Amino acid sequence: MTLGRDILRQADELAAITEAPGRITRSYLTPQHREAGERIRAWMREAGMDADFDALGNVVGRYAGATDDAPLLLTGSHMDSVVDAGRYDGLFGVLSPIACVRELHARGRRLPFAFEVVAFGDEEGVRFGVSMIGSRALAGRFDPAMLDKRDASGVTMRDALVAFGGDPAAIPSLRRGNVVAYVESHIEQGPVLLDAGRPVGVVTSIAGSTRVRVRIDGLAGHAGTVPMGSRQDALAAASEMVLAIERHCSERAGTLVGTVGKLAVVGGGAINVIPGAVEFTVDLRSGDDAKRLAAVADVEAQCRAIAGRRRVKLAWDAFFELSAAPCDRALQSQWARSIAAQGIEPMYLPSGAGHDAMEFAALAPIAMLFVRCGNGGISHHPSETMTAEDADLATRVFLHFLEHFEPPPVRR
């Protein structure tokens, strides 16, 4: 269990590097990003890798292959966090493969492919409002317009990157070539493995998502003088819409999830005023894009019907869309064999959360290994947990995967 204990100890060290004492918060291009990255770089070098920051602030460790012309297998995850985060989200997917390289290097073992472990500087998008910045660049999907995004203090990403020591002009050169696959190990961030009593699982797909801003405009009025039948209550209409969204997604449980994460009366409202305007958000996710898009259309139609019946106006703004990313079947089978080699029956499950792996789906085959969360499967929260036993087992699964890796069929 040495590997697992070491990984949890390293995660504890990184958790102490935070912008907010007493809680874990580490955002892109901050001094805490620099300090955490330097710690990770040192561990990569100690493990036998060549490692440094790249032009975008990612930390890249490379373990050379047996030959100079060997193809590249990529892995990694993110070192930034949400506000008041847990300590394993993202970072486990960096620390675990570093531990694998340490084991290989100690045995003098080189693989028939080069192996890169990347600690991506930003996946969560907390500071500049755009996510998966680092992985987009390595996948050749970075949009230069993102450099003009500003943080809450008005600092552009471009200026912050230059101050960090990065090089905006060099970002296009970060795109990787000759990549045979991208794989990622990640805590599940949910209770499925925990409820099933399984320490690890093979991810089948990463869900696509649609995010919508909705505004309902009714008619404000005096709470005591407007008869119930005459009201154009924006909050009552929005509440019925929220329940309709919940009902629609519940009826399709297992293939679709929907969340209203924000709901507010415009202006704050008052106890004695009928709400005149309400805003809320909708987040719809599915591993099947066709089902997700159909749900978006169905939910919008239901909301418009409710608005018409209640005599309120509805503005529907679908402002974000991310396609689902199916995991490669051949790579899924390889993860399953590596799990079985540890004496565990493989389990398959989808990912409802987005991950850096999604950005590489257009570049190379992708696959993911999920590791069990404790404490009800909670994540993005200080009570996020995992055991040293699970960390050790998942790392040994990854090591077996590397030593028995077979490049999936070439895409046509």
C-alpha positions in Angstrom: 0.0 0.0 0.0 3.1 2.2 -0.2 2.1 3.8 -3.5 -1.3 4.8 -2.1 0.1 6.3 1.2 2.6 8.3 -0.8 0.0 9.7 -3.1 -2.3 10.7 -0.3 0.7 12.4 1.5 1.5 14.3 -1.7 -2.2 15.4 -2.0 -2.1 16.7 1.5 1.0 18.7 0.7 -0.7 20.3 -2.3 -3.8 21.0 -0.3 -1.8 23.3 1.9 -1.0 25.4 -1.1 -4.1 27.6 -1.3 -5.3 31.1 -1.8 -7.7 30.9 1.1 -6.2 29.6 4.4 -8.5 26.9 5.9 -10.0 25.9 2.6 -8.5 24.6 -0.7 -8.7 27.2 -3.5 -6.1 27.3 -6.2 -6.8 29.0 -9.5 -5.0 29.5 -12.8 -1.8 31.7 -13.1 -1.7 32.6 -9.4 1.3 32.3 -7.0 -0.4 29.1 -5.7 -0.5 27.7 -9.2 3.3 28.4 -9.5 4.1 26.8 -6.1 2.0 23.7 -6.7 3.4 23.3 -10.1 7.0 23.5 -8.8 6.2 20.8 -6.3 4.7 18.6 -9.0 7.7 19.3 -11.3 10.1 18.2 -8.5 8.2 14.9 -8.0 8.2 14.3 -11.7 12.0 14.8 -11.9 12.6 12.6 -8.8 10.5 9.9 -10.5 12.9 9.9 -13.6 11.1 12.3 -15.9 12.2 15.4 -17.8 9.7 18.0 -16.5 9.0 21.7 -16.7 6.3 24.3 -17.2 5.2 24.9 -20.8 4.1 28.1 -22.4 0.6 28.0 -21.0 1.6 27.1 -17.4 0.9 23.4 -17.6 3.6 21.2 -16.0 4.7 18.4 -18.4 6.7 15.4 -17.3 8.1 13.1 -20.1 9.4 9.6 -19.7 11.2 8.8 -22.9 10.3 5.7 -24.8 12.6 2.8 -25.7 13.4 4.5 -29.1 13.7 8.1 -30.2 10.8 7.7 -32.7 8.4 6.0 -30.2 4.8 7.2 -30.4 3.3 9.2 -27.5 0.8 8.1 -24.8 -0.6 11.0 -23.0 -2.2 11.2 -19.5 -2.8 13.8 -16.9 -5.4 15.9 -15.1 -5.7 19.3 -13.6 -4.0 21.0 -10.7 -6.4 23.9 -10.3 -9.5 23.7 -8.1 -12.9 25.0 -7.6 -13.5 27.4 -4.6 -13.4 25.4 -1.3 -12.5 22.2 -3.0 -11.5 18.7 -2.2 -7.9 17.5 -2.4 -8.1 14.6 -4.9 -10.2 16.0 -7.8 -7.7 16.3 -10.7 -4.6 15.8 -8.7 -5.0 12.1 -8.3 -4.8 11.8 -12.1 -1.4 13.5 -11.9 0.1 11.9 -8.8 -0.9 8.3 -9.7 0.9 8.2 -13.1 3.9 9.9 -11.6 4.0 7.0 -9.1 3.8 4.5 -12.0 6.8 6.2 -13.7 8.8 6.0 -10.4 8.2 2.3 -10.3 9.2 1.8 -14.0 12.3 4.0 -13.6 13.4 2.1 -10.4 13.3 -1.1 -12.5 15.1 0.5 -15.5 12.1 -0.3 -17.6 11.4 1.7 -20.8 8.2 1.4 -22.7 7.7 1.1 -26.4 6.1 4.5 -26.3 7.0 7.9 -24.8 4.8 8.7 -21.8 3.8 12.2 -20.8 2.1 13.2 -17.6 0.5 16.6 -17.7 -0.6 18.7 -14.7 -3.0 21.0 -16.6 -3.0 24.6 -15.2 -6.7 25.1 -15.6 -9.7 22.8 -16.1 -12.2 24.3 -13.8 -12.4 27.8 -15.3 -12.8 29.6 -12.0 -10.6 32.6 -12.7 -11.3 33.5 -16.4 -14.6 31.8 -17.0 -13.4 29.4 -19.6 -12.5 25.8 -18.8 -10.0 23.1 -19.9 -7.5 25.7 -21.1 -4.5 23.5 -20.8 -5.9 20.4 -22.4 -7.4 22.5 -25.3 -3.9 23.7 -26.2 -2.3 20.3 -26.3 -5.2 18.9 -28.3 -4.8 21.8 -30.8 -8.2 23.3 -29.8 -7.1 26.5 -28.1 -9.0 29.6 -29.1 -6.7 32.7 -29.1 -9.8 34.8 -28.2 -9.6 33.2 -24.7 -6.5 35.3 -24.0 -8.7 38.4 -23.9 -10.9 37.0 -21.1 -10.7 39.0 -17.9 -10.8 37.9 -14.3 -12.8 39.6 -11.5 -10.1 42.2 -11.1 -10.1 43.1 -14.8 -6.7 41.3 -15.6 -6.7 39.6 -19.0 -5.5 36.0 -19.3 -2.8 37.3 -21.7 -1.3 39.6 -19.2 -1.6 37.1 -16.4 0.1 34.5 -18.5 3.0 36.8 -19.4 3.4 37.8 -15.7 3.5 34.1 -14.8 6.3 33.5 -17.3 4.3 32.0 -20.1 4.4 32.8 -23.8 1.1 33.4 -25.6 2.8 33.3 -29.0 4.0 29.8 -28.3 0.6 28.3 -27.5 0.0 26.8 -31.1 3.3 24.8 -30.8 1.9 22.9 -27.8 -0.3 20.7 -29.9 0.9 17.1 -29.7 1.6 14.9 -32.6 2.0 11.1 -33.0 -0.4 10.5 -30.1 -1.6 6.9 -29.9 -4.1 7.6 -27.0 -5.0 9.9 -24.2 -5.9 8.1 -20.9 -6.9 9.6 -17.6 -7.4 8.3 -14.0 -9.8 10.3 -11.9 -11.9 10.0 -8.8 -15.5 9.3 -9.7 -17.0 12.4 -8.1 -20.2 10.3 -7.5 -21.5 7.4 -5.5 -21.9 4.7 -8.1 -18.7 2.7 -7.4 -19.1 3.3 -3.6 -22.7 1.9 -3.7 -21.6 -1.1 -5.8 -18.7 -1.9 -3.5 -16.1 -1.5 -6.3 -12.8 0.4 -5.9 -12.4 1.2 -9.6 -14.4 1.2 -12.8 -14.0 1.7 -16.6 -15.6 4.8 -18.0 -17.7 4.2 -21.1 -18.3 7.9 -22.1 -18.1 11.4 -20.9 -21.4 13.2 -20.9 -22.0 16.2 -23.2 -23.9 19.1 -21.7 -26.1 22.1 -22.6 -26.4 25.1 -20.4 -29.2 27.6 -20.7 -30.0 30.9 -19.1 -33.8 31.5 -18.7 -35.6 34.7 -17.9 -39.2 34.9 -17.0 -41.0 38.3 -17.2 -44.4 38.5 -15.6 -46.0 41.5 -13.8 -45.1 42.7 -10.4 -48.0 43.6 -8.1 -49.2 44.1 -4.6 -49.2 40.9 -2.6 -52.5 41.8 -0.9 -54.6 43.4 -3.7 -54.1 41.3 -6.9 -56.5 38.3 -7.0 -54.8 34.9 -7.5 -56.4 34.3 -10.8 -55.2 37.7 -12.2 -51.6 37.3 -11.3 -48.7 37.0 -13.8 -46.3 35.6 -11.1 -42.8 35.0 -12.6 -41.6 33.0 -9.7 -44.6 30.7 -9.7 -44.1 30.1 -13.4 -40.4 29.5 -13.0 -41.2 27.0 -10.1 -43.5 25.0 -12.4 -40.8 25.0 -15.0 -38.2 23.7 -12.6 -40.5 20.8 -11.6 -41.2 20.1 -15.2 -37.4 19.8 -15.9 -36.9 17.5 -12.9 -39.8 15.3 -14.0 -38.6 15.1 -17.6 -35.1 14.0 -16.6 -36.3 11.7 -13.8 -38.4 9.8 -16.4 -35.2 9.2 -18.4 -33.0 8.3 -15.4 -29.8 6.6 -16.4 -29.5 8.4 -19.8 -30.1 12.0 -18.8 -29.6 14.4 -15.8 -30.9 17.9 -15.5 -30.2 20.6 -12.9 -31.4 24.1 -12.1 -28.4 25.4 -10.3 -29.4 29.0 -10.0 -32.8 30.7 -9.4 -33.3 34.2 -8.3 -35.9 37.0 -8.3 -34.5 39.9 -10.3 -33.7 42.7 -7.9 -34.0 40.5 -4.9 -37.7 40.7 -4.5 -39.8 41.7 -1.5 -42.0 39.8 0.9 -45.1 41.8 -0.1 -44.6 42.0 -3.9 -45.6 39.5 -6.5 -42.3 38.6 -8.4 -42.2 40.4 -11.7 -39.0 38.8 -13.2 -37.0 35.7 -12.4 -33.8 34.2 -13.8 -32.6 30.6 -13.6 -30.2 28.3 -15.2 -30.6 24.8 -16.7 -27.8 22.2 -17.1 -28.7 19.1 -19.1 -26.2 16.3 -19.5 -26.1 12.9 -21.3 -23.6 10.5 -22.7 -25.7 10.4 -25.8 -25.8 13.7 -27.7 -29.0 12.9 -29.6 -30.9 12.2 -26.3 -29.5 15.4 -24.8 -30.5 17.6 -27.8 -33.9 16.0 -27.8 -34.3 16.8 -24.1 -33.3 20.4 -24.6 -36.0 20.8 -27.3 -38.6 19.0 -25.2 -37.8 21.0 -22.0 -37.9 24.3 -23.9 -41.3 23.4 -25.4 -42.6 22.5 -21.9 -41.3 25.8 -20.5 -42.9 27.8 -23.3 -46.2 26.0 -22.8 -46.1 26.9 -19.1 -45.2 30.5 -19.9 -48.2 30.8 -22.3 -50.6 29.3 -19.9 -49.5 31.6 -17.1 -49.3 34.7 -19.4 -45.6 35.4 -18.8 -42.8 36.0 -21.3 -39.9 33.5 -21.6 -36.4 34.2 -22.9 -34.3 31.1 -23.5 -30.6 31.5 -24.1 -28.6 28.3 -24.7 -25.1 29.7 -24.1 -22.9 26.7 -23.8 -22.7 23.3 -25.5 -20.2 20.5 -25.2 -20.5 17.3 -27.2 -20.3 13.9 -25.5 -17.0 12.0 -25.7 -17.3 8.2 -26.0 -14.4 6.2 -24.7 -12.5 3.9 -27.1 -13.8 0.3 -26.8 -10.4 -1.2 -27.3 -8.9 0.9 -24.5 -11.9 0.2 -22.3 -11.1 -3.5 -22.7 -7.5 -2.9 -21.8 -8.5 -1.1 -18.6 -10.8 -4.0 -17.8 -8.0 -6.5 -18.2 -5.8 -4.5 -15.9 -8.5 -4.4 -13.3 -9.1 -8.1 -13.6 -5.4 -8.7 -13.2 -5.8 -7.3 -9.7 -8.4 -9.9 -8.9 -11.4 -7.5 -9.3 -14.3 -7.9 -11.6 -14.4 -4.9 -13.9 -17.4 -2.5 -13.7 -18.4 -0.1 -16.5 -20.0 3.3 -15.8 -20.4 6.7 -17.6 -19.1 10.0 -16.4 -21.6 12.8 -15.9 -18.8 15.3 -15.2 -16.6 16.9 -17.8 -12.8 16.0 -17.9 -9.7 17.1 -19.8 -9.9 13.8 -21.7 -12.9 15.3 -23.7 -10.6 17.8 -25.4 -8.5 15.0 -26.9 -11.3 13.0 -28.4 -10.8 14.6 -31.8 -7.0 14.0 -31.7 -6.7 10.4 -30.5 -8.7 7.6 -28.8 -9.5 8.4 -25.2 -10.3 6.3 -22.1 -10.7 6.8 -18.4 -10.4 4.9 -15.2 -12.6 5.9 -12.3 -11.6 5.5 -8.6 -14.0 5.2 -5.8 -14.8 8.3 -3.6 -15.8 7.8 0.0 -18.2 9.8 2.1 -21.2 9.3 -0.2 -19.2 10.0 -3.3 -19.1 13.7 -2.6 -16.6 15.9 -4.6 -15.8 19.5 -5.2 -16.1 19.8 -1.4 -13.7 19.7 1.6 -15.2 16.4 2.7 -14.1 14.6 -0.5 -12.2 11.5 0.5 -10.5 8.4 -0.8 -8.5 5.6 0.9 -4.9 4.7 0.6 -6.0 1.2 -0.3 -8.0 2.5 -3.3 -5.3 4.9 -4.4 -2.7 2.1 -4.3 -5.0 -0.4 -6.2 -5.8 2.2 -8.9 -2.2 3.0 -9.4 -1.3 -0.7 -9.8 -4.1 -1.0 -12.3 -2.6 2.0 -14.2 0.9 0.4 -14.0 -0.4 -2.8 -15.4 -2.2 -0.9 -18.2 1.1 0.8 -19.1 3.1 -2.4 -19.2 0.6 -4.2 -21.3 -0.6 -1.3 -23.4 -1.6 -2.0 -27.0 -2.2 0.9 -29.4 -5.8 0.9 -30.5 -6.6 0.5 -34.2 -5.6 3.5 -36.3 -8.5 5.8 -37.1 -9.5 6.1 -40.8 
